[in-house]
Amino acid sequence: MKPADDAASSLKAPSSPNQPAKSADSLWDDVIASALADLGIADTFAEWDDESTIAAVEAALSHAGEVIRLEANPDFPFRLREARPDIIFNLAEGMGGASRESFVPAFCEFWGIPYTGSDPLTLGICLDKARAKEALSHHGIPTPEFQVVESPEQVRRSFELPAILKPLHEGSSKGITQRSLCTTWPDIETEVARIAERYNEPAIIERFLGGREFTVAVLGNDGDVRALPIVELVFDLLPAGALPLYGYEAKWIWDRLEKPLDIFFCPARCTAKLQRRIEEIAMAAFRVLRCRDWARIDIRCDEDENPHILEVNPLPGVIPDPRANSSYPKAARAAGLSYDEMILAVLRTAAARYDLRVPV
């Protein structure tokens, strides 16, 4: 769970869409002036859930039986063994290392306790953006060209710019800012150095696609798996002067409960042909990476509207407040599912794999 005094909660928005257009550098200066002097500190707990989300999941699960909370801290393995629940609803992102999302399901398997979601191997592969993209490429699933480097000296000028830079093993837009979209190789080298210093991990350099961006919520397994209504992100509705990027600023600073960013359309406004292609590629990625029960898959098109997989998230965010623009619940609502119904659908899907009956 996020600490109550998470530094990100005190940040202010740098500008509004009604103000005069500013350059990306000026926008960034505003962010710094708004208390983002150290982005690394502010985004430390970005992946974790706050009390309101945990309480909402707990309330939904209570329809199916008694619910207990187990914090994924150093005592977790022993508390799990003592509690021995019928099934774990896994939300734990973990902290530290490329395998952090695998810890909870690994201990569940060690103690023989059922759990929701993907297994430790899939969680580890998906958290490593390069490993996931290698698997997708092997199966002919489109994903942008990329390279992984640990230092600026390793950068290879191997594809056409612009490029987007990300920490290799982070989620929730950690480390992705307006400066992450680079148009020159010297800028790329500067970003690689920043990522290496702040996150102590490699950077992935990915060719930036100039088309539309979507995210697809997938629910189910085997013959019962389905894509929920597609969510589209419309970047020309970001604050004036912002680059077309759903980075840390857009996700956590400019988008606020009191004034949500109106950049999402669900269902997405796309042709039947494009919708079919997006759903097909999302389902293919879900199967190839052996995801289970649920996942959210981020997709971006090139200039010719050919969709490519950006990332696969087998632990999607589930913030309950619609103003928070959490994409998986947004897609579920468009599919006619309430928040409680969405959580229980994931639970039932997982329980069926273990031949467990959910009493609702």
Secondary structure by P-SEA (a helix, b strand, c coil): cccccccccccccccccccccccaaaaaaaaaaaccccccccccccccccaaaaaaaaaaaccccbbbbbccccaaaaaaaaaccccccccccccccccccaaaaaaaaaaccccccccaaaaaaaaaaaaaaaaaaaacccccccccccccccccccccccbbbcccccccccccccccccccaaaaaaaaaaaaaaccbbbbbbbccccccbbbbbbbcccccccccbbbbbcccccccccccccccccccccccccccccccccccccaaaaaaaaaaaaaaaaaacccccbbbbbbbccccbbbbccccccccccccccccccaaaaaaaacccaaaaaaaaaaaaaaaacccccc
